[in-house]
Amino acid sequence: MRDVSQPLLFETSWEVANKVGGIYTVLKTKVPVTVQEYGDRYHLTGPWNRLSAHVEVEEIEPESPAIAAAVAAIRDQGIQVLYGRWLIDGAPRVILFDIGSAAYKLDEWKGDIWQVSGIPSPPNDTETNDAIILGYLNAWLFEE
């Protein structure tokens, strides 16, 4: 029987350790309270911005065996993943995905969306493509 009394909490955003706009400020503001309630069971996920991550994130190894196994399984498929602590108040754990390293899966995932829901996606729309990749990477993480 699984222990569900200590659930994990994941939050995903394009602006995790990636200052783009106002959501970055919203995340930074709410993180201390969320970390206080969930501790190291709280993880944020997002894209790995290599221009800012080196000053925003301290790379560490996952302590949770489940998280470590999930990250390792994704890395084993050639996806670059940064696991660490976001250097803000509360120091939440973050899982950042290199979107480009997962681009080889884009056609498969677009085909999946088409097969399941009949929703087409434009072939050269970078924003749409990146959103699909990030969404599937999160789903992959949760599945693992």
C-alpha positions, 0 to 999 in steps of 0.5 A, spaced: 500 500 500 502 506 498 503 512 503 499 518 500 499 522 507 505 526 504 504 527 497 508 530 492 506 537 489 509 539 482 508 546 479 510 547 472 511 554 469 515 557 463 518 562 468 521 557 473 528 560 474 527 563 468 525 571 468 521 572 462 515 576 465 510 577 471 509 570 473 516 569 475 515 574 480 508 571 482 512 564 483 518 567 487 512 570 492 508 564 493 514 559 494 516 561 501 509 559 503 509 553 499 515 550 501 513 551 508 507 547 507 510 542 503 518 542 504 522 538 499 516 534 497 514 541 492 518 541 486 517 546 480 518 544 473 520 548 467 525 549 461 532 550 462 534 557 460 542 556 460 543 563 460 540 564 467 540 557 470 547 558 472 546 564 477 539 562 479 540 554 480 544 550 485 545 543 482 544 538 487 542 530 486 535 528 488 534 525 495 528 522 493 529 515 490 522 516 486 525 523 483 532 520 482 529 514 478 525 518 474 530 524 472 535 518 470 530 514 466 529 521 462 536 522 462 537 515 459 533 517 453 538 523 451 534 528 455 538 534 458 535 535 465 538 540 471 535 538 478 537 543 483 535 548 488 532 555 485 536 560 489 530 564 492 527 565 498 525 558 500 530 554 496 525 550 492 527 544 488 527 545 481 527 540 475 529 544 468 528 540 462 533 542 456 527 543 450 532 542 445 535 535 447 527 533 446 526 536 440 527 529 436 520 527 440 516 532 437 513 529 431 511 523 435 508 527 440 504 531 435 502 525 432 500 523 439 496 529 440 492 528 433 491 521 434 488 522 441 484 529 440 484 531 433 488 537 434 493 539 429 499 543 430 502 548 426 509 545 423 514 551 424 510 555 430 516 555 435 512 557 441 507 551 440 512 546 439 516 548 445 509 548 449 508 541 447 515 538 448 515 541 455 508 538 456 510 531 454 516 532 458 512 533 465 508 527 463 514 523 462 516 525 469 510 524 472 509 517 469 516 515 471 
